[in-house]
Amino acid sequence: METMIILLIFASFSGILGQTDMACKSLIFSKNYSFPAELTYEGDGGQLLKFTVCLRSCTNLTESVMFSMLSGLRYDYFFIILGGGPDANTGLIWVEGRKVDVNFPTHDTRPRRSICLSWDSYNAEMVLWVNGKITEKKEFEKGRMKYIDPRIFIGPGQIFLGGKPRLDVGEITDVHVWDRVLNPGDVKDFYYNKKEKVGNIINWRALKYDGANGDFIIGPFQCKS
């Protein structure tokens, strides 16, 4: 885990800055690219005690992708690997270094997948939503995990599992983060792609990012609906 955090921190120093409307576009990671993109946190500082991240991924791509959030060099980070290719129905989540295995529904064979993940520090509760429905709900020890000016990263998953990227591509799109736990109606609005449902601390339609030149490309979301 120490190596993983060092990689994330290092990636943010050699990057390029950009801002763009990413509607209908994705970050595409492929071949031997190693470092993630850092998405600029738009919060007002202080502790982030609740949050929800929502995004879309594709199950028929060969590379898994990761989303991570951490504060400084401490172990108060949250980290998720989204399965791709043969691992499309499994995922991994870390909460303060504790690994949580999650399974995505196997009966839903649509390649385009909508994922929302919420964290509530007051109740120490994590909820995973897939395609508008709750698939996992877990409770942890209360009062431990908080974020102060968090760093948010997206990149290829295999790198941070200690392996090498696969040969083709992983992509992620429509990433939004809120400083609150979304209610079921909000999650369904995101799933049905209602345009007004955008994050207040990460907004994909006005995205600010920092990433090493060449580590990813921006292109149309390739996953067929």
Residue frames as a rotation matrix with the C-alpha (Angstrom) as fourth column:
MET 1
0.560 0.828 0.000 0.00
0.828 -0.560 0.000 0.00
0.000 0.000 -1.000 0.00
GLU 2
0.266 -0.543 -0.796 2.93
0.223 -0.769 0.599 2.38
-0.938 -0.336 -0.083 0.65
THR 3
-0.746 -0.572 0.341 4.07
0.415 0.002 0.910 1.90
-0.521 0.820 0.236 -2.97
MET 4
-0.108 0.803 0.586 0.58
0.978 -0.019 0.206 2.59
0.176 0.595 -0.784 -4.25
ILE 5
0.736 0.398 -0.548 0.36
0.548 -0.825 0.137 5.92
-0.398 -0.401 -0.825 -2.37
ILE 6
-0.150 -0.872 -0.466 3.84
0.145 -0.486 0.862 6.99
-0.978 0.062 0.200 -3.53
LEU 7
-0.689 -0.055 0.723 2.86
0.707 0.170 0.687 6.33
-0.161 0.984 -0.078 -7.14
LEU 8
0.343 0.912 0.223 -0.28
0.928 -0.366 0.068 8.40
0.143 0.183 -0.973 -6.74
ILE 9
0.627 -0.152 -0.764 1.57
0.292 -0.863 0.412 11.34
-0.722 -0.482 -0.497 -5.18
PHE 10
-0.458 -0.889 -0.011 4.38
0.268 -0.150 0.952 11.22
-0.847 0.433 0.307 -7.75
ALA 11
-0.342 0.368 0.865 1.92
0.938 0.193 0.289 11.21
-0.060 0.910 -0.411 -10.62
SER 12
0.659 0.742 -0.119 0.50
0.739 -0.669 -0.079 14.56
-0.138 -0.036 -0.990 -9.62
PHE 13
0.329 -0.582 -0.743 3.79
0.176 -0.736 0.654 16.49
-0.928 -0.346 -0.140 -9.78
SER 14
-0.713 -0.700 0.045 4.81
0.131 -0.069 0.989 15.92
-0.689 0.711 0.140 -13.41
GLY 15
-0.145 0.809 0.569 1.44
0.838 0.407 -0.365 16.61
-0.527 0.424 -0.737 -14.93
ILE 16
-0.906 0.039 0.421 -0.30
0.245 -0.764 0.597 19.01
0.345 0.644 0.683 -17.24
LEU 17
-0.634 0.712 -0.303 -3.26
0.114 -0.301 -0.947 21.11
-0.765 -0.635 0.109 -16.28
GLY 18
-0.910 0.390 0.137 -6.48
0.103 -0.109 0.989 21.22
0.401 0.914 0.059 -18.21
GLN 19
-0.559 0.828 -0.038 -10.14
-0.083 -0.102 -0.991 22.03
-0.825 -0.551 0.125 -17.99
THR 20
-0.899 0.250 -0.360 -12.82
-0.366 0.020 0.930 20.87
0.240 0.968 0.073 -20.37
ASP 21
0.107 0.964 0.245 -16.43
-0.924 0.187 -0.333 19.85
-0.367 -0.190 0.911 -20.79
MET 22
-0.836 -0.543 0.082 -16.16
-0.503 0.817 0.282 16.06
-0.220 0.195 -0.956 -20.86
ALA 23
0.145 0.957 0.250 -19.78
-0.582 0.287 -0.761 15.30
-0.800 -0.035 0.598 -21.79
CYS 24
0.950 0.306 -0.061 -19.85
-0.252 0.635 -0.730 12.13
-0.185 0.709 0.680 -23.96
LYS 25
0.305 -0.913 -0.273 -16.06
-0.558 0.060 -0.827 11.82
0.771 0.405 -0.491 -23.57
SER 26
0.989 -0.038 -0.143 -13.89
0.133 0.650 0.748 9.54
0.065 -0.759 0.648 -21.49
LEU 27
0.233 -0.964 0.128 -10.38
-0.940 -0.189 0.284 9.25
-0.249 -0.186 -0.950 -20.07
ILE 28
0.947 0.071 -0.313 -8.76
-0.209 0.877 -0.432 6.34
0.244 0.474 0.846 -21.92
PHE 29
0.224 -0.877 0.425 -5.80
-0.840 0.047 0.540 4.46
-0.494 -0.478 -0.726 -20.42
SER 30
0.974 0.184 -0.136 -3.99
-0.229 0.778 -0.585 1.93
-0.001 0.601 0.799 -22.59
LYS 31
0.586 -0.755 -0.294 -0.89
0.151 0.458 -0.876 -0.20
0.796 0.470 0.382 -23.18
ASN 32
-0.062 -0.761 -0.645 2.15
0.835 0.315 -0.451 0.73
0.546 -0.567 0.616 -21.05
TYR 33
-0.057 0.083 0.995 0.82
-0.246 -0.967 0.067 3.93
0.968 -0.241 0.076 -19.50
SER 34
-0.479 -0.334 -0.812 1.57
0.584 0.569 -0.579 3.94
0.655 -0.751 -0.077 -15.81
PHE 35
-0.941 -0.059 -0.334 0.32
0.310 -0.550 -0.776 7.03
-0.138 -0.833 0.536 -14.05
PRO 36
-0.094 0.996 0.007 -3.20
0.979 0.093 -0.179 8.23
-0.179 -0.010 -0.984 -13.26
ALA 37
-0.321 0.153 0.935 -4.92
0.274 -0.930 0.246 11.52
0.907 0.335 0.257 -13.84
GLU 38
-0.730 0.147 -0.668 -5.59
0.644 -0.183 -0.743 13.70
-0.232 -0.972 0.039 -10.80
LEU 39
0.004 0.820 0.573 -9.00
0.694 -0.415 0.589 15.36
0.720 0.395 -0.570 -10.79
THR 40
-0.788 -0.396 0.471 -9.02
0.035 -0.793 -0.608 18.77
0.614 -0.462 0.639 -9.12
TYR 41
-0.332 0.630 -0.702 -10.97
0.940 0.284 -0.189 18.80
0.080 -0.722 -0.687 -5.86
GLU 42
-0.436 0.264 0.860 -13.40
0.232 -0.891 0.390 21.73
0.870 0.370 0.327 -5.87
GLY 43
0.389 0.588 -0.710 -14.31
0.826 0.118 0.550 21.64
0.407 -0.801 -0.440 -2.18
ASP 44
0.648 -0.046 0.761 -13.84
-0.157 -0.985 0.075 24.55
0.745 -0.168 -0.645 0.22
GLY 45
-0.441 -0.886 0.140 -11.21
-0.414 0.062 -0.908 22.88
0.796 -0.459 -0.395 2.39
GLY 46
-0.164 0.334 0.928 -11.61
-0.977 0.072 -0.199 21.32
-0.133 -0.940 0.315 5.78
GLN 47
-0.768 -0.126 0.627 -12.82
-0.234 0.968 -0.091 17.81
-0.596 -0.217 -0.773 6.49
LEU 48
-0.319 0.671 -0.670 -14.88
-0.826 0.150 0.543 15.82
0.465 0.726 0.506 4.04
LEU 49
-0.658 0.090 0.748 -17.02
-0.587 0.561 -0.584 13.56
-0.472 -0.823 -0.316 6.24
LYS 50
0.210 0.730 0.650 -19.50
0.178 0.625 -0.760 12.38
-0.961 0.275 0.002 3.62
PHE 51
-0.451 -0.257 -0.855 -19.24
-0.733 -0.440 0.519 11.89
-0.509 0.861 0.010 -0.09
THR 52
0.496 0.486 0.719 -20.69
0.154 0.766 -0.624 10.06
-0.855 0.420 0.305 -3.08
VAL 53
-0.564 -0.609 -0.558 -18.83
-0.552 -0.225 0.803 9.29
-0.614 0.761 -0.209 -6.28
CYS 54
0.529 0.699 0.482 -20.72
0.036 0.549 -0.835 8.26
-0.848 0.459 0.265 -9.40
LEU 55
-0.392 -0.670 -0.631 -19.20
-0.721 -0.202 0.663 7.18
-0.571 0.715 -0.403 -12.71
ARG 56
0.821 0.570 -0.036 -19.73
-0.454 0.612 -0.648 4.97
-0.347 0.548 0.761 -15.74
SER 57
-0.377 -0.921 0.095 -17.48
-0.664 0.340 0.666 2.19
-0.646 0.187 -0.740 -16.95
CYS 58
0.347 0.423 -0.837 -17.57
-0.911 0.364 -0.194 -0.52
0.223 0.830 0.511 -19.59
THR 59
0.494 -0.089 0.865 -17.47
-0.500 0.785 0.367 -4.26
-0.711 -0.613 0.343 -18.93
ASN 60
0.909 -0.067 0.412 -16.16
0.326 0.729 -0.602 -5.36
-0.260 0.681 0.684 -22.33
LEU 61
0.631 -0.772 0.074 -12.76
-0.562 -0.520 -0.644 -3.65
0.535 0.365 -0.762 -22.09
THR 62
0.441 -0.485 -0.755 -9.65
0.344 0.868 -0.357 -5.57
0.829 -0.102 0.550 -21.12
GLU 63
-0.644 -0.764 0.029 -8.14
0.311 -0.297 -0.903 -3.19
0.699 -0.573 0.429 -18.56
SER 64
0.282 0.675 -0.682 -9.65
0.945 -0.073 0.319 -2.53
0.165 -0.734 -0.659 -15.17
VAL 65
-0.114 -0.272 0.955 -9.74
0.122 -0.958 -0.259 1.06
0.986 0.087 0.143 -13.92
MET 66
-0.276 -0.038 -0.960 -9.36
0.946 0.165 -0.278 2.53
0.169 -0.986 -0.010 -10.46
PHE 67
0.355 0.335 0.873 -10.77
0.020 -0.936 0.351 5.47
0.935 -0.108 -0.339 -8.54
SER 68
-0.076 -0.410 -0.909 -9.01
0.926 0.310 -0.217 6.61
0.371 -0.858 0.356 -5.39
MET 69
0.564 0.227 0.794 -9.26
-0.090 -0.939 0.333 9.34
0.821 -0.259 -0.509 -2.79
LEU 70
0.218 -0.528 -0.821 -6.67
0.919 0.395 -0.010 10.09
0.330 -0.752 0.571 -0.10
SER 71
0.968 0.022 0.250 -5.48
-0.072 -0.930 0.360 12.82
0.241 -0.367 -0.899 2.28
GLY 72
0.404 -0.888 0.219 -1.75
-0.912 -0.372 0.173 13.47
-0.072 -0.270 -0.960 2.30
LEU 73
-0.369 -0.656 -0.659 0.43
-0.623 0.700 -0.348 10.47
0.689 0.282 -0.667 3.12
ARG 74
-0.576 0.202 0.792 -1.79
-0.711 0.354 -0.607 9.07
-0.403 -0.913 -0.060 5.83
TYR 75
-0.989 0.140 0.041 -3.84
0.145 0.914 0.378 5.91
0.015 0.380 -0.925 5.54
ASP 76
-0.299 0.939 -0.171 -7.22
0.100 -0.148 -0.984 7.64
-0.949 -0.311 -0.049 5.48
TYR 77
-0.730 -0.018 -0.683 -7.82
-0.650 -0.287 0.704 6.79
-0.209 0.958 0.197 1.85
PHE 78
0.237 0.838 0.491 -10.63
-0.236 0.540 -0.808 5.20
-0.942 0.076 0.326 -0.07
PHE 79
-0.577 -0.631 -0.519 -9.82
-0.719 0.092 0.688 3.14
-0.387 0.770 -0.507 -3.12
ILE 80
0.384 0.754 0.534 -11.83
-0.271 0.644 -0.715 1.10
-0.883 0.130 0.451 -5.62
ILE 81
-0.834 -0.537 -0.129 -10.84
-0.324 0.287 0.902 -1.14
-0.447 0.794 -0.413 -8.51
LEU 82
0.289 0.938 -0.192 -13.51
-0.710 0.075 -0.700 -1.60
-0.643 0.338 0.688 -11.16
GLY 83
-0.133 -0.346 0.929 -13.33
0.187 0.912 0.366 -4.94
-0.973 0.222 -0.056 -12.92
GLY 84
0.216 0.175 -0.961 -12.84
-0.885 -0.380 -0.268 -5.18
-0.412 0.908 0.073 -16.67
GLY 85
-0.341 -0.362 -0.868 -12.65
-0.795 0.604 0.061 -7.99
0.502 0.710 -0.493 -19.20
PRO 86
-0.234 0.231 -0.944 -12.76
0.166 0.967 0.195 -11.43
0.958 -0.111 -0.265 -17.53
ASP 87
-0.757 -0.077 -0.648 -13.00
0.649 0.017 -0.760 -9.71
0.070 -0.997 0.037 -14.11
ALA 88
-0.674 0.458 0.580 -16.00
-0.031 -0.802 0.596 -7.60
0.738 0.384 0.555 -15.12
ASN 89
0.364 0.927 -0.094 -18.25
0.014 0.096 0.995 -8.91
0.931 -0.363 0.022 -12.33
THR 90
0.449 -0.260 -0.855 -15.86
0.887 0.244 0.391 -8.40
0.107 -0.934 0.340 -9.43
GLY 91
0.420 -0.351 0.837 -14.36
-0.042 -0.929 -0.368 -5.36
0.907 0.120 -0.405 -7.75
LEU 92
-0.092 -0.520 -0.849 -12.16
0.935 0.249 -0.254 -4.42
0.343 -0.817 0.463 -4.83
ILE 93
0.577 0.229 0.784 -12.60
-0.039 -0.951 0.306 -1.57
0.815 -0.208 -0.540 -2.36
TRP 94
-0.354 -0.689 -0.632 -10.14
0.748 0.197 -0.633 -0.49
0.561 -0.697 0.447 0.34
VAL 95
0.680 0.483 0.551 -11.27
-0.025 -0.736 0.677 1.38
0.732 -0.474 -0.489 3.44
GLU 96
0.540 -0.587 0.604 -8.27
-0.842 -0.365 0.398 2.41
-0.013 -0.723 -0.691 5.59
GLY 97
-0.478 -0.865 -0.152 -6.28
-0.876 0.483 0.006 -0.51
0.069 0.136 -0.988 4.26
ARG 98
-0.421 0.413 0.808 -9.06
-0.189 0.831 -0.523 -3.05
-0.887 -0.373 -0.272 4.74
LYS 99
-0.930 0.037 -0.366 -9.94
-0.359 0.132 0.924 -4.87
0.082 0.991 -0.110 1.54
VAL 100
-0.178 0.937 0.300 -13.61
-0.323 0.232 -0.918 -5.37
-0.930 -0.260 0.261 0.76
ASP 101
-0.962 -0.083 0.260 -14.56
0.195 0.460 0.867 -7.68
-0.191 0.884 -0.426 -2.12
VAL 102
-0.170 0.937 -0.304 -17.67
-0.471 -0.348 -0.810 -6.68
-0.865 0.005 0.501 -4.04
ASN 103
-0.709 0.043 0.704 -19.58
0.532 0.688 0.493 -8.44
-0.463 0.724 -0.510 -6.77
PHE 104
-0.671 0.498 -0.549 -21.45
-0.667 -0.728 0.155 -6.73
-0.323 0.471 0.821 -9.56
PRO 105
0.235 0.864 0.445 -24.77
-0.489 0.501 -0.714 -8.29
-0.840 -0.050 0.540 -10.65
THR 106
-0.768 -0.557 0.316 -24.20
-0.068 0.561 0.825 -11.15
-0.637 0.612 -0.469 -13.08
HIS 107
-0.091 0.817 0.570 -27.75
0.784 0.411 -0.465 -11.07
-0.614 0.405 -0.678 -14.47
ASP 108
0.774 0.301 -0.556 -27.26
-0.022 -0.866 -0.500 -7.60
-0.632 0.399 -0.664 -15.94
THR 109
0.181 -0.721 0.669 -25.27
0.796 0.507 0.331 -8.20
-0.577 0.473 0.666 -19.11
ARG 110
0.946 0.141 0.291 -25.36
0.291 -0.765 -0.574 -4.65
0.141 0.628 -0.765 -20.48
PRO 111
0.142 -0.990 0.018 -21.79
0.872 0.117 -0.476 -3.53
0.469 0.083 0.879 -21.18
ARG 112
-0.349 -0.239 0.906 -22.33
-0.048 -0.961 -0.272 0.04
0.936 -0.138 0.324 -19.96
ARG 113
0.046 0.269 -0.962 -22.36
0.875 0.453 0.168 0.13
0.481 -0.850 -0.214 -16.16
SER 114
0.187 0.101 0.977 -23.39
-0.262 -0.954 0.148 2.97
0.947 -0.284 -0.152 -13.85
ILE 115
-0.011 -0.312 -0.950 -21.71
0.815 0.547 -0.189 2.88
0.579 -0.777 0.249 -10.44
CYS 116
0.311 0.049 0.949 -22.25
-0.413 -0.892 0.182 5.07
0.856 -0.449 -0.258 -7.36
LEU 117
-0.030 -0.408 -0.912 -20.34
0.747 0.597 -0.291 4.63
0.664 -0.690 0.287 -4.12
SER 118
0.451 0.259 0.854 -21.16
-0.266 -0.874 0.406 6.58
0.852 -0.411 -0.325 -0.96
TRP 119
-0.362 -0.576 -0.733 -19.37
0.677 0.378 -0.631 7.00
0.641 -0.725 0.253 2.37
ASP 120
0.547 0.557 0.625 -20.87
-0.160 -0.663 0.731 8.40
0.822 -0.500 -0.274 5.58
SER 121
-0.509 -0.858 -0.075 -18.29
-0.046 0.114 -0.992 8.94
0.860 -0.501 -0.098 8.35
TYR 122
-0.352 0.427 0.833 -20.95
-0.912 -0.357 -0.203 9.60
0.211 -0.831 0.515 11.01
ASN 123
0.640 0.673 0.371 -22.51
-0.719 0.694 -0.017 6.19
-0.269 -0.256 0.929 10.51
ALA 124
-0.419 -0.888 0.191 -19.35
-0.667 0.443 0.599 4.53
-0.616 0.123 -0.778 9.08
GLU 125
0.268 0.641 0.720 -21.48
0.177 0.702 -0.690 3.14
-0.947 0.312 0.075 6.29
MET 126
-0.738 -0.479 -0.475 -20.48
-0.442 -0.189 0.877 2.41
-0.510 0.857 -0.072 2.73
VAL 127
0.303 0.865 0.400 -23.10
0.014 0.416 -0.909 1.81
-0.953 0.281 0.114 0.03
LEU 128
-0.843 -0.532 -0.084 -22.46
-0.126 0.042 0.991 0.59
-0.524 0.846 -0.102 -3.51
TRP 129
0.328 0.937 -0.117 -25.06
-0.255 -0.031 -0.966 1.18
-0.910 0.347 0.229 -6.21
VAL 130
-0.838 -0.509 0.197 -24.89
0.050 0.288 0.956 -0.52
-0.544 0.811 -0.215 -9.62
ASN 131
-0.831 0.508 0.228 -27.25
0.242 -0.040 0.969 0.55
0.502 0.860 -0.090 -12.39
GLY 132
-0.338 0.708 0.620 -29.50
-0.535 -0.687 0.491 2.41
0.774 -0.166 0.611 -9.96
LYS 133
0.744 0.618 -0.256 -29.82
-0.181 0.555 0.812 -0.39
0.643 -0.558 0.524 -7.36
ILE 134
0.282 -0.626 0.728 -28.04
-0.954 -0.100 0.283 -1.09
-0.104 -0.774 -0.625 -4.07
THR 135
0.556 -0.152 -0.817 -25.77
-0.243 0.911 -0.335 -4.12
0.795 0.385 0.470 -4.38
GLU 136
-0.174 -0.630 -0.757 -23.59
0.727 0.437 -0.530 -3.76
0.664 -0.643 0.381 -1.25
LYS 137
0.526 0.215 0.823 -24.03
-0.379 -0.806 0.454 -2.04
0.761 -0.551 -0.343 2.13
LYS 138
0.154 -0.586 -0.795 -21.32
0.710 0.626 -0.323 -2.39
0.687 -0.515 0.513 4.75
GLU 139
0.918 0.131 0.374 -20.65
-0.164 -0.733 0.660 -0.82
0.361 -0.667 -0.652 8.16
PHE 140
0.017 -0.978 -0.208 -17.24
0.434 0.194 -0.880 -0.04
0.901 -0.075 0.428 9.68
GLU 141
-0.164 -0.160 -0.973 -15.90
0.981 -0.125 -0.145 1.28
-0.099 -0.979 0.178 12.97
LYS 142
0.733 0.606 0.308 -17.39
0.638 -0.770 -0.005 4.72
0.234 0.201 -0.951 13.54
GLY 143
0.959 -0.165 -0.228 -15.45
-0.048 -0.894 0.446 7.96
-0.278 -0.417 -0.865 13.58
ARG 144
0.260 -0.945 0.200 -12.21
0.466 0.304 0.831 6.76
-0.846 -0.123 0.519 12.02
MET 145
-0.372 -0.500 0.782 -12.09
0.901 0.008 0.433 7.79
-0.223 0.866 0.447 8.38
LYS 146
0.634 0.468 -0.616 -12.12
0.289 -0.882 -0.373 11.47
-0.718 0.058 -0.694 7.45
TYR 147
0.133 -0.594 0.793 -10.65
0.980 -0.042 -0.196 13.45
0.150 0.803 0.576 4.58
ILE 148
0.409 -0.096 -0.907 -8.89
0.253 -0.944 0.214 16.83
-0.877 -0.317 -0.362 4.68
ASP 149
0.296 -0.216 -0.930 -8.48
-0.801 -0.586 -0.119 18.45
-0.519 0.781 -0.347 1.25
PRO 150
0.376 -0.131 0.917 -8.52
0.097 0.990 0.102 15.04
-0.922 0.051 0.385 -0.44
ARG 151
-0.524 -0.536 -0.662 -6.59
-0.726 -0.126 0.676 14.09
-0.445 0.835 -0.323 -3.58
ILE 152
0.448 0.779 0.439 -8.67
-0.267 0.585 -0.766 12.26
-0.853 0.226 0.470 -6.21
PHE 153
-0.542 -0.755 -0.369 -7.11
-0.669 0.121 0.733 10.03
-0.509 0.644 -0.571 -8.88
ILE 154
0.737 0.645 0.202 -8.24
-0.362 0.628 -0.689 7.90
-0.572 0.434 0.696 -11.82
GLY 155
-0.158 -0.836 -0.526 -6.03
-0.974 0.043 0.223 5.43
-0.164 0.547 -0.821 -13.67
PRO 156
0.089 0.132 -0.987 -5.43
-0.538 0.840 0.064 1.86
0.838 0.526 0.145 -14.86
GLY 157
0.767 0.409 0.495 -6.24
-0.619 0.265 0.739 -0.66
0.171 -0.873 0.456 -12.16
GLN 158
0.838 -0.411 -0.358 -3.55
0.381 0.911 -0.155 -3.30
0.390 -0.006 0.921 -12.70
ILE 159
-0.033 -0.887 0.461 -0.73
0.015 -0.461 -0.887 -0.84
0.999 -0.022 0.028 -11.92
PHE 160
-0.227 -0.014 0.974 -2.05
-0.851 -0.484 -0.205 -0.36
0.474 -0.875 0.098 -8.39
LEU 161
0.888 0.399 0.228 -2.58
-0.459 0.798 0.391 -4.06
-0.026 -0.451 0.892 -7.83
GLY 162
0.200 -0.916 0.349 1.13
-0.479 0.219 0.850 -4.60
-0.854 -0.337 -0.395 -8.34
GLY 163
0.167 -0.096 0.981 0.79
0.646 0.763 -0.036 -5.88
-0.745 0.640 0.190 -11.90
LYS 164
-0.878 -0.455 -0.149 1.27
0.146 -0.552 0.821 -4.60
-0.456 0.699 0.551 -15.42
PRO 165
-0.129 0.861 -0.492 -1.44
-0.713 -0.425 -0.557 -3.03
-0.689 0.279 0.669 -17.57
ARG 166
0.140 0.252 0.958 -3.13
0.437 0.852 -0.288 -5.37
-0.888 0.459 0.010 -19.99
LEU 167
-0.593 -0.606 0.530 -2.72
0.684 -0.032 0.729 -4.97
-0.425 0.795 0.434 -23.72
ASP 168
-0.210 0.574 0.791 -5.74
0.812 -0.348 0.468 -2.97
0.544 0.741 -0.394 -24.68
VAL 169
-0.645 0.031 0.763 -7.69
-0.065 -0.998 -0.013 -0.25
0.761 -0.058 0.646 -22.96
GLY 170
-0.298 0.639 -0.709 -9.61
0.952 0.146 -0.268 0.82
-0.068 -0.755 -0.652 -19.91
GLU 171
-0.696 0.102 0.711 -11.81
0.165 -0.941 0.297 3.88
0.699 0.324 0.638 -19.88
ILE 172
-0.396 0.567 -0.722 -13.98
0.877 0.001 -0.480 5.78
-0.272 -0.824 -0.498 -17.50
THR 173
-0.665 0.248 0.705 -16.53
0.296 -0.779 0.553 8.53
0.686 0.576 0.444 -18.02
ASP 174
0.184 0.884 0.430 -19.12
-0.069 -0.425 0.903 10.75
0.981 -0.196 -0.018 -16.34
VAL 175
-0.321 -0.398 -0.860 -17.26
0.824 0.331 -0.460 11.00
0.467 -0.856 0.222 -13.03
HIS 176
0.111 0.398 0.911 -19.04
-0.233 -0.881 0.413 13.18
0.966 -0.258 -0.005 -10.47
VAL 177
-0.492 -0.271 -0.827 -18.38
0.723 0.402 -0.562 13.61
0.485 -0.874 -0.002 -6.74
TRP 178
0.347 0.668 0.658 -20.65
-0.058 -0.685 0.726 15.22
0.936 -0.290 -0.199 -4.13
ASP 179
-0.767 -0.587 0.260 -19.90
-0.258 -0.089 -0.962 16.20
0.588 -0.805 -0.084 -0.53
ARG 180
-0.209 0.746 0.633 -23.00
-0.921 0.067 -0.383 14.36
-0.328 -0.663 0.673 0.68
VAL 181
-0.823 0.076 0.564 -24.62
0.130 0.990 0.056 10.94
-0.554 0.119 -0.824 0.50
LEU 182
-0.743 0.575 -0.343 -27.00
-0.593 -0.329 0.735 10.83
0.310 0.749 0.585 -2.44
ASN 183
-0.224 0.761 0.609 -30.53
-0.565 0.407 -0.718 9.58
-0.794 -0.505 0.338 -1.81
PRO 184
-0.325 0.093 0.941 -32.07
0.477 0.876 0.078 6.81
-0.817 0.474 -0.329 -3.98
GLY 185
0.745 0.662 0.087 -33.81
0.434 -0.380 -0.817 9.35
-0.507 0.646 -0.570 -6.20
ASP 186
0.520 -0.647 -0.558 -30.54
-0.675 -0.711 0.196 11.16
-0.523 0.275 -0.807 -6.89
VAL 187
-0.469 -0.723 0.507 -28.81
-0.274 0.665 0.695 7.90
-0.839 0.187 -0.510 -7.79
LYS 188
0.037 0.558 0.829 -31.57
0.725 0.556 -0.406 6.99
-0.688 0.616 -0.384 -10.22
ASP 189
0.875 0.219 -0.431 -31.35
-0.067 -0.828 -0.557 10.45
-0.479 0.516 -0.710 -11.77
PHE 190
-0.031 -0.959 -0.283 -27.67
-0.770 -0.157 0.619 9.83
-0.638 0.237 -0.733 -12.41
TYR 191
-0.473 -0.131 0.871 -28.39
0.195 0.949 0.249 6.36
-0.859 0.288 -0.423 -13.80
TYR 192
0.373 0.711 0.596 -30.94
0.799 0.080 -0.595 7.77
-0.471 0.699 -0.539 -16.23
ASN 193
-0.478 -0.776 0.413 -28.42
0.876 -0.388 0.285 10.46
-0.061 0.498 0.865 -17.21
LYS 194
0.718 0.694 0.063 -30.40
0.692 -0.720 0.051 13.51
0.081 0.007 -0.997 -16.17
LYS 195
0.158 -0.772 0.616 -28.16
0.578 -0.433 -0.691 16.44
0.800 0.465 0.378 -17.11
GLU 196
0.450 0.039 0.892 -28.78
-0.464 -0.843 0.271 18.45
0.763 -0.536 -0.362 -13.96
LYS 197
0.995 -0.079 0.062 -27.30
-0.010 0.537 0.844 15.70
-0.100 -0.840 0.533 -11.77
VAL 198
0.381 -0.919 0.095 -23.70
0.145 -0.042 -0.989 16.89
0.913 0.391 0.117 -11.56
GLY 199
0.271 -0.368 -0.889 -21.23
0.939 0.302 0.162 16.78
0.209 -0.879 0.428 -8.66
ASN 200
0.969 0.115 0.218 -20.39
0.066 -0.974 0.219 19.85
0.238 -0.197 -0.951 -6.64
ILE 201
0.530 -0.848 0.022 -16.75
-0.419 -0.239 0.876 18.90
-0.737 -0.473 -0.482 -5.92
ILE 202
-0.769 -0.607 0.201 -16.00
0.010 0.302 0.953 17.00
-0.639 0.735 -0.227 -9.14
ASN 203
0.391 0.886 -0.250 -18.10
-0.233 -0.168 -0.958 17.93
-0.891 0.433 0.141 -12.17
TRP 204
-0.156 -0.462 0.873 -17.39
0.642 0.624 0.445 15.98
-0.751 0.630 0.200 -15.38
ARG 205
0.504 0.443 0.741 -18.96
0.860 -0.336 -0.384 18.73
0.079 0.831 -0.550 -17.47
ALA 206
0.807 -0.418 0.418 -16.46
-0.346 -0.907 -0.239 21.29
0.479 0.048 -0.877 -16.17
LEU 207
0.879 -0.411 -0.240 -13.58
0.476 0.754 0.452 18.98
-0.005 -0.512 0.859 -15.35
LYS 208
0.548 -0.823 0.146 -10.23
-0.802 -0.567 -0.187 20.21
0.237 -0.015 -0.971 -14.06
TYR 209
0.974 -0.224 0.046 -7.47
0.209 0.953 0.219 17.63
-0.092 -0.203 0.975 -14.15
ASP 210
0.342 -0.939 -0.047 -3.72
-0.923 -0.344 0.173 17.14
-0.179 -0.016 -0.984 -13.82
GLY 211
0.827 -0.049 0.560 -2.03
0.055 0.998 0.007 14.21
-0.560 0.025 0.828 -15.53
ALA 212
-0.213 -0.976 -0.043 1.34
-0.080 -0.027 0.996 13.33
-0.974 0.215 -0.072 -17.03
ASN 213
0.153 0.259 -0.954 1.40
-0.902 -0.358 -0.242 14.02
-0.404 0.897 0.179 -20.77
GLY 214
-0.349 -0.247 -0.904 0.75
-0.759 0.640 0.118 10.78
0.549 0.728 -0.411 -22.67
ASP 215
-0.944 -0.012 0.331 -0.56
-0.244 0.701 -0.671 8.80
-0.224 -0.713 -0.664 -19.70
PHE 216
-0.223 0.914 0.339 -4.10
0.583 0.404 -0.705 9.02
-0.781 0.041 -0.623 -21.05
ILE 217
-0.966 0.067 0.250 -6.02
0.172 -0.556 0.813 10.38
0.194 0.828 0.526 -23.97
ILE 218
-0.441 0.879 -0.179 -9.44
-0.228 -0.303 -0.925 12.02
-0.868 -0.367 0.334 -24.14
GLY 219
-0.962 0.149 -0.231 -11.83
-0.197 0.211 0.957 10.49
0.191 0.966 -0.174 -26.61
PRO 220
-0.084 0.996 0.003 -15.48
-0.844 -0.073 0.531 9.53
0.529 0.042 0.847 -27.13
PHE 221
-0.217 0.116 0.969 -16.88
-0.730 0.640 -0.240 6.96
-0.648 -0.760 -0.054 -24.73
GLN 222
-0.644 -0.225 -0.731 -16.49
-0.738 0.436 0.516 3.76
0.202 0.871 -0.447 -26.76
CYS 223
-0.900 0.282 0.332 -18.81
0.065 0.840 -0.538 1.48
-0.431 -0.463 -0.775 -24.82
LYS 224
-0.715 0.697 -0.052 -21.92
-0.108 -0.037 0.993 0.51
0.691 0.716 0.102 -26.75
SER 225
-0.520 0.601 0.607 -25.18
-0.846 -0.261 -0.466 1.01
-0.121 -0.756 0.644 -24.88
